[in-house]
Amino acid sequence: MKKAILLFVREHIPFMLFQLGLVLFILLLYWLDGFRNPNTAIYSVAMSVLLTSGYLGGKFIMRRSFYSAIVEKPEKMEDALIRHVLTPEHRKTTEYTRQLYRLYQHEVQTLYNVQHRHLHFMNQWVHQMKTPISVINLLLQEEEVDKKSIGQEVERIRTGLEIVLVNARLETFEDDMQIERLPLKNVLQEVLNENKRLFITNGLFPVLNVDEQLTVATDRKWIKFMLNQFITNAVKYTFEKGKKIHVTAMQNAEGLLLEIKDEGIGIPASDLHRVTKAFFTGENGRLSGESTGMGLYIASEVCQRLGHELTISSKQGEGTTIALLFKDGKAGEQPDAQSQDKQSPNKQPNEETNR
């Protein structure tokens, strides 16, 4: 309490000096006007001191909780939340401090979640990368090196590294984004060509049914990453050979709707609403044993930041449909043949690609 009183007195020294100067000024006016009774002067000074002391004493009583709180060193963040404040000024100050505290808590929790998610992901990724490295090591010990098997394991490592890099760039997404209007079919053909070996290995056939006039405003690199995730998942969870992956696009009242539909095992209803959560693998992920639970999470985050709507529907045993709505998608003029060749050098037929 002593520290609080000393702080209060130091804060109000200018006010007390002002009151003293005001009383002396009034006494000077009385003296110049001919009123020179010392009793009047003594009475005026005494009343001024008494009234000022009473005012300051009442003010200190009203604010004692505030002064008591700020003179003590806080032991935890909650100590900054001053309670039982009566004056309007300090009430506003307290509300401001509490709002700052809430913002601080939100930022700290956000940073903690990002750090925890990154650490969890890295631990899980490193653990999963041990498998292809061990397989490659065993293959290299054989007399005849199976290049095809080594290539598959290297591809698994490459895919894992890409996920790690994309996850790192997600924190600075806005700095890495470049929106442009792209012909949707060309982008899809590029993605399907990049996954040609995956289709052949699993005995699946992609069927592309997208009009050449359809264009979307998006980021080329990020949209290709999302499409790669959707295609890879469709192939990964389609175990029967000879099945097809249908890729279609249509114009509707809301925009351009792109659908990627597989004929795989489907997603259980209990897992469907959680597949875009970080690290969620579900029953299907446990079947494959290779799922990190981050692919669809990152894809959904990218969709949200690009302004595209992602919808996932599925029926167990019949397949899964991933729908991506481009609200600004439309049918536009197709680029000339030369620019098309530059954008898609390995163009495939429209109805069925990579057979």
NUMAR-437578 format. One record per residue (C-alpha): residue number from 1; x, y, z. Coordinates in Angstrom, 3 decimals. Each point is the difference from the previous one (the first is absolute). Layout:
! residues N
[atom NUM; [X; Y; Z]]
...
END
This chain:
! residues 355
[atom 1; [0.000; 0.000; 0.000]]
[atom 2; [2.913; 2.362; 0.768]]
[atom 3; [1.257; -0.311; -3.581]]
[atom 4; [-3.484; 0.727; -1.308]]
[atom 5; [-0.287; 3.172; 2.141]]
[atom 6; [3.431; 1.225; -1.111]]
[atom 7; [-0.899; -0.605; -3.651]]
[atom 8; [-3.291; 1.860; 0.445]]
[atom 9; [1.726; 2.965; 1.652]]
[atom 10; [2.674; 0.224; -2.700]]
[atom 11; [-2.679; -0.103; -2.692]]
[atom 12; [-1.939; 2.885; 1.603]]
[atom 13; [2.905; 2.300; 0.951]]
[atom 14; [-0.718; 2.287; -3.014]]
[atom 15; [-3.651; 0.210; 1.060]]
[atom 16; [0.914; 0.932; 3.610]]
[atom 17; [2.454; 2.653; -1.220]]
[atom 18; [-2.700; 1.406; -2.256]]
[atom 19; [-2.449; 0.182; 2.926]]
[atom 20; [2.609; 1.762; 2.151]]
[atom 21; [0.754; 2.509; -2.733]]
[atom 22; [-3.733; 0.630; -0.493]]
[atom 23; [-0.543; 0.730; 3.699]]
[atom 24; [3.020; 2.326; 0.139]]
[atom 25; [-1.258; 1.797; -3.093]]
[atom 26; [-3.420; 0.561; 1.577]]
[atom 27; [1.616; 1.247; 3.240]]
[atom 28; [2.119; 2.412; -2.052]]
[atom 29; [-3.135; 1.365; -1.641]]
[atom 30; [-1.586; 0.521; 3.432]]
[atom 31; [3.170; 1.719; 1.286]]
[atom 32; [0.165; 2.334; -2.985]]
[atom 33; [-3.686; 0.812; 0.483]]
[atom 34; [0.647; 1.156; 3.573]]
[atom 35; [-1.145; -3.087; 1.957]]
[atom 36; [3.014; -0.712; 2.224]]
[atom 37; [-1.503; -1.924; 2.899]]
[atom 38; [2.451; -2.894; 0.804]]
[atom 39; [-2.788; -2.131; 1.467]]
[atom 40; [-1.784; 0.012; -3.347]]
[atom 41; [3.181; -1.109; -1.748]]
[atom 42; [0.632; -2.790; 2.489]]
[atom 43; [-3.620; -1.151; -0.258]]
[atom 44; [0.148; -0.010; -3.808]]
[atom 45; [3.211; -2.009; -0.082]]
[atom 46; [-1.291; -2.473; 2.606]]
[atom 47; [-3.290; -0.552; -1.839]]
[atom 48; [1.841; -0.418; -3.310]]
[atom 49; [2.357; -2.584; 1.497]]
[atom 50; [-2.898; -1.810; 1.679]]
[atom 51; [-2.152; -0.138; -3.134]]
[atom 52; [2.916; -1.028; -2.229]]
[atom 53; [1.051; -2.697; 2.462]]
[atom 54; [-3.563; -1.284; 0.177]]
[atom 55; [-0.262; -0.121; -3.778]]
[atom 56; [3.318; -1.801; -0.400]]
[atom 57; [-0.811; -2.392; 2.852]]
[atom 58; [-3.338; -0.941; -1.570]]
[atom 59; [1.630; -0.403; -3.383]]
[atom 60; [2.687; -2.300; 1.452]]
[atom 61; [-2.628; -2.136; 1.752]]
[atom 62; [-1.863; -0.437; -3.277]]
[atom 63; [3.196; -0.942; -1.847]]
[atom 64; [1.909; -1.880; 2.667]]
[atom 65; [-0.527; -3.382; -1.712]]
[atom 66; [1.490; 1.408; -3.187]]
[atom 67; [3.081; 1.417; 1.710]]
[atom 68; [0.444; -3.097; 2.149]]
[atom 69; [-0.043; -2.161; -3.128]]
[atom 70; [2.485; 1.984; -2.084]]
[atom 71; [2.655; 0.466; 2.718]]
[atom 72; [0.381; -3.751; 0.506]]
[atom 73; [1.980; -2.179; -2.393]]
[atom 74; [-2.380; -2.384; -1.809]]
[atom 75; [0.619; -3.733; 0.391]]
[atom 76; [-2.340; -1.066; -2.814]]
[atom 77; [-1.850; 1.624; -2.899]]
[atom 78; [-3.320; -0.017; 1.872]]
[atom 79; [1.492; 2.482; 2.505]]
[atom 80; [-0.274; 2.666; -2.696]]
[atom 81; [-3.802; -0.257; 0.091]]
[atom 82; [-0.818; 2.661; 2.616]]
[atom 83; [-3.306; -0.499; 1.763]]
[atom 84; [-2.369; 2.212; 2.045]]
[atom 85; [0.782; 3.198; -1.908]]
[atom 86; [-2.517; 2.782; 0.653]]
[atom 87; [1.121; 3.036; -2.017]]
[atom 88; [-0.970; 0.297; -3.681]]
[atom 89; [3.594; 0.608; -1.090]]
[atom 90; [1.421; -3.062; 1.678]]
[atom 91; [-3.026; -2.061; -1.003]]
[atom 92; [0.800; 0.778; -3.624]]
[atom 93; [3.680; -0.701; 0.626]]
[atom 94; [-0.898; -3.344; 1.523]]
[atom 95; [-2.257; -0.921; -2.926]]
[atom 96; [2.795; 0.929; -2.392]]
[atom 97; [2.507; -2.107; 1.954]]
[atom 98; [-2.343; -2.978; 0.036]]
[atom 99; [-0.558; 0.271; -3.744]]
[atom 100; [3.767; 0.069; -0.519]]
[atom 101; [0.263; -3.064; 2.215]]
[atom 102; [-2.583; -1.852; -2.106]]
[atom 103; [1.877; 0.932; -3.191]]
[atom 104; [3.230; -1.171; 1.603]]
[atom 105; [-1.567; -3.311; 0.996]]
[atom 106; [-1.375; -0.496; -3.527]]
[atom 107; [3.371; 0.703; -1.632]]
[atom 108; [1.870; -2.221; 2.446]]
[atom 109; [-2.494; -2.829; -0.509]]
[atom 110; [0.262; 0.383; -3.787]]
[atom 111; [3.784; -0.138; 0.131]]
[atom 112; [-0.137; -2.988; 2.332]]
[atom 113; [-2.394; -1.853; -2.303]]
[atom 114; [2.194; 0.703; -3.035]]
[atom 115; [3.118; -1.134; 1.818]]
[atom 116; [-1.699; -3.095; 1.401]]
[atom 117; [-1.465; -0.922; -3.396]]
[atom 118; [3.357; 0.471; -1.708]]
[atom 119; [1.855; -2.053; 2.626]]
[atom 120; [-2.606; -2.763; -0.118]]
[atom 121; [0.094; -0.080; -3.781]]
[atom 122; [3.808; -0.095; -0.150]]
[atom 123; [0.165; -2.829; 2.539]]
[atom 124; [-2.596; -1.975; -1.921]]
[atom 125; [1.638; 0.726; -3.361]]
[atom 126; [3.480; -1.003; 1.183]]
[atom 127; [-1.432; -3.228; 1.387]]
[atom 128; [-1.685; -0.802; -3.317]]
[atom 129; [3.108; 0.826; -2.042]]
[atom 130; [1.869; -2.749; 1.849]]
[atom 131; [-1.990; -2.616; -1.934]]
[atom 132; [1.044; 0.924; -3.582]]
[atom 133; [3.581; 0.587; 1.130]]
[atom 134; [0.096; -3.458; 1.607]]
[atom 135; [-1.515; -1.577; -3.116]]
[atom 136; [2.571; 1.703; -2.247]]
[atom 137; [2.794; -1.170; 2.296]]
[atom 138; [-1.249; -3.595; -0.212]]
[atom 139; [-0.359; 0.184; -3.787]]
[atom 140; [3.545; 1.288; -0.378]]
[atom 141; [1.302; -3.008; 1.928]]
[atom 142; [-1.356; -2.385; -2.629]]
[atom 143; [2.199; -1.164; -2.852]]
[atom 144; [-2.402; 1.245; -2.659]]
[atom 145; [-1.305; 3.480; 0.707]]
[atom 146; [-3.729; 0.422; -0.680]]
[atom 147; [-0.037; 3.494; -1.484]]
[atom 148; [-3.776; 0.062; -0.230]]
[atom 149; [-0.453; -0.682; 3.724]]
[atom 150; [2.664; 2.547; 0.908]]
[atom 151; [-1.704; 2.532; -2.242]]
[atom 152; [-3.306; -0.565; 1.810]]
[atom 153; [1.632; 0.556; 3.397]]
[atom 154; [1.772; 3.118; -1.264]]
[atom 155; [-3.360; 1.277; -1.249]]
[atom 156; [-1.450; -0.513; 3.482]]
[atom 157; [2.849; 2.046; 1.484]]
[atom 158; [-0.452; 2.720; -2.630]]
[atom 159; [-3.730; 0.219; 0.737]]
[atom 160; [0.693; 0.217; 3.718]]
[atom 161; [2.538; 2.796; -0.515]]
[atom 162; [-2.509; 1.913; -2.118]]
[atom 163; [-2.580; -0.212; 2.790]]
[atom 164; [2.557; 1.353; 2.486]]
[atom 165; [0.920; 2.919; -2.258]]
[atom 166; [-3.635; 0.845; -0.718]]
[atom 167; [-0.818; -0.121; 3.709]]
[atom 168; [2.867; 2.438; 0.674]]
[atom 169; [-1.127; 2.380; -2.777]]
[atom 170; [-3.555; -0.036; 1.313]]
[atom 171; [1.023; 2.408; 2.791]]
[atom 172; [0.995; 2.612; -2.603]]
[atom 173; [-2.743; -0.853; -2.469]]
[atom 174; [-0.854; 3.576; -1.005]]
[atom 175; [3.627; 0.747; -0.945]]
[atom 176; [0.130; -3.101; -2.197]]
[atom 177; [-3.324; 0.474; -1.802]]
[atom 178; [-0.442; 1.201; -3.589]]
[atom 179; [-3.542; 0.042; -1.380]]
[atom 180; [-0.483; -0.392; -3.732]]
[atom 181; [-2.725; -1.265; -2.316]]
[atom 182; [0.828; -3.531; -1.122]]
[atom 183; [-1.594; -2.445; -2.450]]
[atom 184; [-1.259; -2.733; 2.314]]
[atom 185; [0.401; -2.876; -2.430]]
[atom 186; [3.682; 0.758; -0.633]]
[atom 187; [0.722; 0.051; 3.731]]
[atom 188; [-1.816; -3.299; 0.503]]
[atom 189; [1.892; -1.616; -2.881]]
[atom 190; [3.303; 1.085; 1.551]]
[atom 191; [-0.978; -1.555; 3.336]]
[atom 192; [-1.169; -3.249; -1.612]]
[atom 193; [3.211; -0.251; -2.016]]
[atom 194; [2.079; 0.495; 3.125]]
[atom 195; [-1.842; -2.941; 1.575]]
[atom 196; [0.179; -2.226; -3.082]]
[atom 197; [2.316; -2.516; 1.660]]
[atom 198; [-2.276; -0.150; 3.037]]
[atom 199; [-2.994; -0.909; -2.173]]
[atom 200; [1.944; -2.650; -1.890]]
[atom 201; [1.413; -1.568; 3.164]]
[atom 202; [-3.446; -0.280; 1.586]]
[atom 203; [-1.782; -1.021; -3.215]]
[atom 204; [-2.432; 2.926; 0.066]]
[atom 205; [-1.286; 2.206; -2.804]]
[atom 206; [-0.644; 3.770; 0.257]]
[atom 207; [-2.974; 1.296; -1.986]]
[atom 208; [0.156; 3.722; -0.721]]
[atom 209; [-3.178; 1.738; -1.098]]
[atom 210; [0.611; 3.753; 0.142]]
[atom 211; [-0.846; 2.599; -2.616]]
[atom 212; [2.990; 1.844; -1.427]]
[atom 213; [-1.748; 3.364; 0.356]]
[atom 214; [-0.222; -0.173; 3.804]]
[atom 215; [2.389; 2.295; 1.876]]
[atom 216; [0.529; 0.715; 3.688]]
[atom 217; [1.738; 2.782; 1.935]]
[atom 218; [2.413; -1.684; 2.384]]
[atom 219; [3.664; -0.623; 0.810]]
[atom 220; [1.598; -2.549; -2.330]]
[atom 221; [2.415; -1.520; 2.499]]
[atom 222; [-2.512; -0.338; 2.844]]
[atom 223; [-2.828; -1.312; -2.166]]
[atom 224; [2.319; -2.646; -1.432]]
[atom 225; [1.009; -1.023; 3.503]]
[atom 226; [-3.660; -0.384; 1.019]]
[atom 227; [-0.896; -1.958; -3.132]]
[atom 228; [3.008; -2.257; 0.550]]
[atom 229; [-1.217; -0.723; 3.523]]
[atom 230; [-3.514; -0.818; -1.210]]
[atom 231; [1.250; -2.229; -2.823]]
[atom 232; [2.530; -1.761; 2.231]]
[atom 233; [-2.633; -0.710; 2.649]]
[atom 234; [-2.421; -1.281; -2.633]]
[atom 235; [2.621; -2.436; -1.277]]
[atom 236; [1.268; -0.979; 3.451]]
[atom 237; [-3.423; -1.099; 1.225]]
[atom 238; [-1.090; -1.781; -3.184]]
[atom 239; [1.362; -3.500; 0.483]]
[atom 240; [-1.619; -1.817; -2.937]]
[atom 241; [1.756; 0.174; -3.359]]
[atom 242; [-1.937; 1.134; -3.033]]
[atom 243; [-1.958; 2.680; 1.879]]
[atom 244; [-0.265; 3.593; -1.251]]
[atom 245; [0.595; 3.458; 1.441]]
[atom 246; [-2.562; 2.392; -1.485]]
[atom 247; [0.952; 3.684; -0.286]]
[atom 248; [-2.844; 2.234; -1.178]]
[atom 249; [-0.815; 3.712; 0.045]]
[atom 250; [-3.264; 1.808; -0.555]]
[atom 251; [-1.326; 3.537; 0.152]]
[atom 252; [-2.815; 0.712; 2.447]]
[atom 253; [-1.689; 3.014; 1.556]]
[atom 254; [2.641; 0.365; 2.716]]
[atom 255; [3.071; -0.394; -2.200]]
[atom 256; [2.089; -2.773; -1.462]]
[atom 257; [-0.225; -3.361; 1.760]]
[atom 258; [2.887; -2.457; -0.357]]
[atom 259; [-0.596; -3.571; 1.186]]
[atom 260; [2.527; -2.801; 0.491]]
[atom 261; [-1.781; -3.286; 0.571]]
[atom 262; [1.620; -3.361; 0.678]]
[atom 263; [-1.421; -3.529; 0.188]]
[atom 264; [1.917; -0.945; 3.134]]
[atom 265; [-0.850; -1.162; 3.497]]
[atom 266; [-1.596; 3.280; 1.043]]
[atom 267; [0.197; 1.801; 3.348]]
[atom 268; [-1.961; -1.182; 3.062]]
[atom 269; [-2.760; 2.406; 1.009]]
[atom 270; [1.562; 0.402; 3.444]]
[atom 271; [3.241; 1.272; -1.572]]
[atom 272; [-1.409; 2.155; -2.783]]
[atom 273; [-0.309; 3.246; 1.985]]
[atom 274; [3.531; -0.367; 1.429]]
[atom 275; [2.078; -0.835; -3.063]]
[atom 276; [1.164; 3.626; -0.409]]
[atom 277; [1.270; 0.281; 3.575]]
[atom 278; [3.738; -0.033; 0.584]]
[atom 279; [1.526; -3.448; 0.670]]
[atom 280; [-3.316; -1.811; -0.363]]
[atom 281; [0.526; -3.281; -1.875]]
[atom 282; [-3.204; -1.910; 0.803]]
[atom 283; [-0.698; -3.618; -0.828]]
[atom 284; [1.241; 0.287; -3.583]]
[atom 285; [3.279; 1.582; 1.060]]
[atom 286; [0.670; -2.877; 2.349]]
[atom 287; [-0.659; -2.435; -2.844]]
[atom 288; [2.653; 1.529; -2.244]]
[atom 289; [2.453; 0.726; 2.803]]
[atom 290; [1.520; 2.912; -1.968]]
[atom 291; [-2.388; 2.815; 0.806]]
[atom 292; [1.305; 3.045; 1.875]]
[atom 293; [-3.440; 1.574; 0.371]]
[atom 294; [1.370; 3.283; -1.402]]
[atom 295; [-0.785; -0.149; -3.731]]
[atom 296; [-3.705; 0.821; 0.149]]
[atom 297; [0.578; 2.381; 2.919]]
[atom 298; [2.469; 2.088; -2.012]]
[atom 299; [-2.248; -0.191; -3.074]]
[atom 300; [-2.998; 1.280; 1.981]]
[atom 301; [2.122; 2.840; 1.437]]
[atom 302; [1.149; 0.972; -3.493]]
[atom 303; [-3.600; -0.107; -1.306]]
[atom 304; [-1.143; 2.282; 2.792]]
[atom 305; [2.766; 2.530; -0.643]]
[atom 306; [-0.562; -0.026; -3.764]]
[atom 307; [-3.753; 0.403; 0.459]]
[atom 308; [-0.960; -3.380; -1.497]]
[atom 309; [-2.637; -2.196; 1.647]]
[atom 310; [0.999; -3.594; 0.725]]
[atom 311; [-2.644; -2.688; 0.503]]
[atom 312; [0.674; -3.698; 0.625]]
[atom 313; [-2.759; -2.600; -0.329]]
[atom 314; [0.378; -3.739; 0.185]]
[atom 315; [-1.814; -3.282; 0.377]]
[atom 316; [1.903; -2.891; 1.449]]
[atom 317; [0.645; -2.706; -2.567]]
[atom 318; [-1.001; 2.193; -2.956]]
[atom 319; [2.571; 2.768; -0.121]]
[atom 320; [0.701; 3.626; 0.899]]
[atom 321; [-0.764; 3.248; -1.806]]
[atom 322; [2.020; 3.152; 0.620]]
[atom 323; [-1.714; 3.141; -1.292]]
[atom 324; [1.845; 3.290; -0.430]]
[atom 325; [-2.106; 3.091; -0.723]]
[atom 326; [1.667; 2.940; -1.770]]
[atom 327; [-2.401; 2.897; 0.489]]
[atom 328; [1.808; 2.051; -2.639]]
[atom 329; [0.332; -2.880; -2.451]]
[atom 330; [-1.439; 0.581; -3.463]]
[atom 331; [0.225; -0.951; -3.640]]
[atom 332; [2.507; 2.269; -1.693]]
[atom 333; [1.987; 0.268; -3.175]]
[atom 334; [2.459; -2.845; -0.410]]
[atom 335; [3.686; 1.015; -0.376]]
[atom 336; [1.545; -0.526; -3.418]]
[atom 337; [1.534; -3.323; -0.924]]
[atom 338; [3.558; 1.169; 0.629]]
[atom 339; [-0.696; 1.074; 3.588]]
[atom 340; [-1.924; -3.212; 0.614]]
[atom 341; [2.991; -2.033; -1.119]]
[atom 342; [2.244; 1.925; 2.386]]
[atom 343; [-2.343; -0.548; 2.904]]
[atom 344; [-0.747; -3.661; -0.707]]
[atom 345; [2.721; -1.665; -2.086]]
[atom 346; [-1.307; -3.509; 0.696]]
[atom 347; [-3.613; 0.568; -0.853]]
[atom 348; [-2.220; -3.101; 0.223]]
[atom 349; [-3.328; -0.843; -1.593]]
[atom 350; [-3.068; 1.574; 1.547]]
[atom 351; [-2.137; -2.961; 1.017]]
[atom 352; [2.523; -2.396; 1.431]]
[atom 353; [3.624; 0.774; 0.815]]
[atom 354; [3.054; -2.034; 1.008]]
[atom 355; [-1.439; -3.404; -0.883]]
END
